[in-house]
């Protein structure tokens, strides 16, 4: 019998009440709208999209930090318990998050060593007398010196703080890391160091990762599969090399054109017009059609479903499926 996926989100949705204007009525906004994702052991799923597409909310749903209004999330085949329950806390030791802002993720009143040791104390890992040594060894494994453990977060650089956050996340030996824009606040040269560290850690420990980012250059470097979100829904998903080299959805095509891969001929730049629509007033049909360079009349009236293409990837696009059907008939 095959083992279940490490993480599986099944048609999850998350709604928030938003008031229209100062005295306007309250309406439900679907930040995440029927998203299904799978993260396998030892592999990374990159989740990309513009700000406001629902990526971070999806990450919080994946960890049980927020409950889905619809659908469910399974970790190792088991439904994630309610947040704050003893069963959830025990499961959370196996699922950790790396945040965008390392300074905000660390307690400025505690030394780095105290904060890396903290998960050992909370979960009762190891002998109390040996936990400092365990924390120091963990700091060294992510490239920090022993003396840096005695410092406070403001005394370290951004890259060093993020390494400390990664060390703290690894203390419980998790099976899953959810990385929410983990390098976007860092300088480009430091970004590469942290990304390489995450790749090395995954290869060494066999972790599954959900890597959330708007930066395709970083996602290309770390991901085995990529899912593209737009206005709370997945519009394309597939193996990273295939999706990023030959995008099927016009939105993915625009994102890839803005982030050419070194060593490959650059695609003509597709500039998206305007901002994403208001999620409280989704356009009819395909939500992307007001900004799409390949829009057809059908796109304005009929919402496309996320369905497989002949090459195995998934796409929610009438144009992509029409082109695939045409090529299949022509062959």
Secondary structure, DSSP 8 states (H G I E B T S, - for coil): -----SEEEEEEEEEEEEESSSS--EEEEEEEEEEEEEE-TT-EEEEE--TTSSHHHHHHHHTTSS--SEEEEEETTEE---TTSHHHHHHHTTEEEE-S-HHHHS-TTSBHHHHHHHHHHHHT-S-GGGHHHHHHHHHHHTT--GGGGGSBGGGS-HHHHHHHHHHHHHTT--SEEEEESTTTTS-HHHHHHHHHHHHHHHHHH--EEEEEES-HHHHHHH-SEEEEEETTEEEEEEEHHHHHHS--SHHHHHHHHTS--TTS---------S----GGG--SS-TTGGG-TT--HHHHHS----EE-TTS-EE--HHHHHHHHHHHHH-
